[in-house]
């Protein structure tokens, strides 16, 4: 369904698009995009894209970088964007470019602590802190500590990561963690996941806010698939420490945002009926199909016109919303602004078992 340029439509019909997005969610979620930052003595092209391991021409890359790329692609990321830092370039020079590129996970395996901190700060800024998600990019770091942010994953194990691709430091192995999460379907979590490329890792005592691995006989497993979030409130609840939950939030944010941009923005009249049509398609079609793998099937997931935002708009126009009915408030013209609010509950996988057997 393409946009008809220049035509203002009276009523939208986007339920097919939302249904398609929902029914393909699992397949699309396991094909995330990783952006890898590298310094290479052979590659002079700034931006490089690899979609399969067959796209990797090892002779064109420094040996260590070829290994980083293999780590990322081992767990099934859809696409690997590689930004090669040129001679004289530093990390500050490329952050603006990252804003314009679609990516889900970011890793800099060769980063020193100073550059790593810059990426942590940048990721937090573009993702957002107040509950309104901006750019849905997340970053994996081995240097970061006590970041307390849903978009930062702190890799806890130090020492040597013994992989089938060679031995790696913790910061180098962040490439694999980014690839792992990008390639994971949204209907499962990283909890207890087997790291099939690893032979052994150093012991790490599990801690809140740390993504850690552990040796289990001859396998290496993920302990808990968590980000660095350790403090919670009414905006960032306890569940948002889980990567699966935040991935679901980002997934739905991107889907609704992209659909609005591609099928709505500049095309439909901004009136009450069209707002309700949009809300109905999200709630009754998209949200319904996203349960139970992403959204809870036991909850009334919905979006609706934001009554409180409409009231604030009315006050700014010099009128008193208290003298109006709720329907009059909801129908009050909002120019080209669309104020919506959502109420959803995200689904997680089983992790903690408490079993009492009485005899």
Long-range contacts (C-beta under 8 A, 24 or more apart in sequence): 1-263, 3-262, 3-263, 3-267, 4-267, 7-267, 8-267, 8-268, 8-269, 9-267, 9-268, 9-269, 10-268, 10-269, 10-274, 11-268, 11-273, 11-274, 11-277, 12-263, 12-264, 12-267, 12-268, 12-274, 12-277, 12-278, 12-281, 14-259, 14-263, 14-264, 14-278, 14-281, 15-281, 15-285, 17-259, 17-263, 18-259, 18-281, 18-282, 18-285, 18-286, 19-285, 19-286, 19-289, 21-255, 21-259, 21-286, 22-285, 22-286, 22-287, 22-288, 22-289, 22-290, 23-289, 25-186, 25-251, 25-255, 25-289, 25-290, 25-293, 25-294, 26-185, 26-186, 26-187, 26-293, 27-185, 29-184, 29-185, 29-186, 29-187, 29-247, 29-251, 30-76, 30-183, 30-184, 30-185, 30-186, 31-76, 31-77, 31-78, 31-79, 31-182, 31-183, 32-77, 32-78, 32-104, 32-105, 32-181, 32-182, 32-183, 32-184, 33-77, 33-78, 33-79, 33-80, 33-81, 33-102, 33-103, 33-104, 33-105, 33-182, 34-72, 34-77, 34-79, 34-80, 34-81, 34-103, 34-104, 34-105, 34-106, 34-107, 34-175, 34-178, 34-179, 34-182, 35-80, 35-81, 35-82, 35-83, 35-98, 35-101, 35-103, 35-105, 35-106, 35-107, 35-137, 36-68, 36-69, 36-72, 36-80, 36-81, 36-82, 36-83, 36-107, 36-108, 36-109, 36-175, 36-178, 37-82, 37-83, 37-85, 37-91, 37-94, 37-106, 37-107, 37-108, 37-110, 37-111, 37-119, 38-65, 38-68, 38-82, 38-83, 38-84, 38-85, 38-109, 38-110, 39-84, 39-85, 39-110, 40-65, 40-84, 43-84, 44-84, 44-86, 45-84, 46-83, 46-84, 46-86, 47-81, 47-82, 47-83, 47-84, 48-81, 48-82, 48-84, 49-79, 49-80, 49-81, 49-82, 50-79, 50-80, 50-82, 51-78, 51-79, 51-80, 64-110, 67-165, 67-166, 67-168, 68-109, 68-110, 68-172, 68-175, 69-175, 70-165, 71-109, 71-163, 71-165, 71-168, 71-172, 71-173, 71-175, 71-176, 71-179, 71-197, 72-107, 72-175, 72-176, 72-178, 72-179, 73-179, 74-165, 74-176, 74-179, 74-196, 74-197, 75-176, 75-179, 75-180, 75-182, 75-183, 75-184, 76-179, 76-182, 76-183, 77-105, 77-178, 77-179, 77-182, 77-183, 78-182, 78-183, 80-179, 90-115, 91-115, 91-118, 91-119, 92-118, 95-122, 98-122, 98-126, 98-137, 99-126, 99-135, 103-137, 104-136, 104-137, 104-138, 104-182, 104-250, 105-137, 105-138, 105-139, 105-140, 105-178, 105-179, 105-181, 105-182, 106-137, 106-138, 106-139, 106-140, 106-178, 107-139, 107-140, 107-174, 107-175, 107-177, 107-178, 108-171, 108-174, 109-168, 109-171, 109-172, 109-173, 109-174, 109-175, 110-171, 110-172, 111-143, 111-171, 113-143, 116-141, 116-142, 116-143, 116-144, 116-171, 117-143, 117-144, 120-144, 120-147, 120-152, 123-149, 123-151, 123-152, 124-149, 124-151, 124-152, 127-151, 130-235, 131-235, 131-236, 133-249, 133-250, 133-253, 136-250, 136-253, 136-254, 138-181, 138-227, 138-246, 138-250, 140-174, 140-177, 140-178, 140-181, 140-211, 141-171, 141-174, 142-169, 142-170, 142-171, 142-173, 142-174, 143-171, 144-228, 146-209, 146-228, 146-230, 147-209, 147-228, 148-209, 148-228, 148-229, 148-230, 148-231, 149-227, 149-228, 149-229, 150-227, 150-228, 150-229, 150-236, 150-240, 150-241, 150-246, 151-227, 151-246, 152-227, 152-228, 153-177, 153-181, 153-211, 153-226, 153-227, 153-228, 153-243, 154-209, 154-210, 154-211, 154-227, 154-228, 155-210, 155-211, 155-212, 156-204, 156-206, 156-207, 156-210, 156-211, 156-212, 156-213, 157-201, 157-202, 157-203, 157-204, 157-212, 157-213, 158-202, 158-204, 159-201, 159-202, 160-202, 161-198, 161-201, 162-198, 162-199, 162-200, 162-201, 163-197, 163-198, 163-199, 164-197, 164-198, 164-199, 165-197, 177-211, 180-222, 181-225, 181-243, 181-247, 184-247, 186-244, 186-247, 186-248, 186-251, 186-293, 186-294, 187-293, 187-294, 188-244, 188-349, 189-225, 189-242, 189-243, 189-244, 189-348, 189-349, 189-351, 190-222, 190-224, 190-225, 190-243, 190-244, 191-222, 191-223, 191-224, 191-225, 191-349, 191-351, 192-221, 192-222, 192-223, 192-351, 193-221, 193-222, 193-225, 194-219, 194-220, 194-221, 195-219, 195-220, 195-221, 195-222, 208-241, 209-241, 211-243, 224-351, 239-346, 239-348, 242-348, 244-348, 244-349, 245-346, 245-348, 248-294, 248-295, 248-346, 248-347, 249-346, 251-294, 252-290, 252-294, 252-295, 252-344, 255-286, 256-282, 256-286, 270-333, 270-334, 270-335, 270-336, 270-337, 270-338, 271-333, 272-305, 272-330, 272-331, 275-305, 275-338, 275-340, 276-305, 278-338, 278-340, 279-303, 279-304, 279-305, 279-340, 287-344, 291-347, 292-347, 293-347, 294-346, 294-347, 295-344, 295-345, 295-346, 295-347, 296-344, 296-345, 296-346, 296-347, 297-347, 298-345, 299-344, 299-345, 300-343, 301-342, 301-343, 301-344, 301-345, 302-342, 302-343, 302-344, 303-340, 303-341, 303-342, 303-343, 304-340, 304-341, 304-342, 305-330, 305-339, 305-340, 305-341, 306-339, 306-340, 306-341, 307-341, 308-341, 309-339, 309-341, 310-334, 310-339, 313-337, 313-339
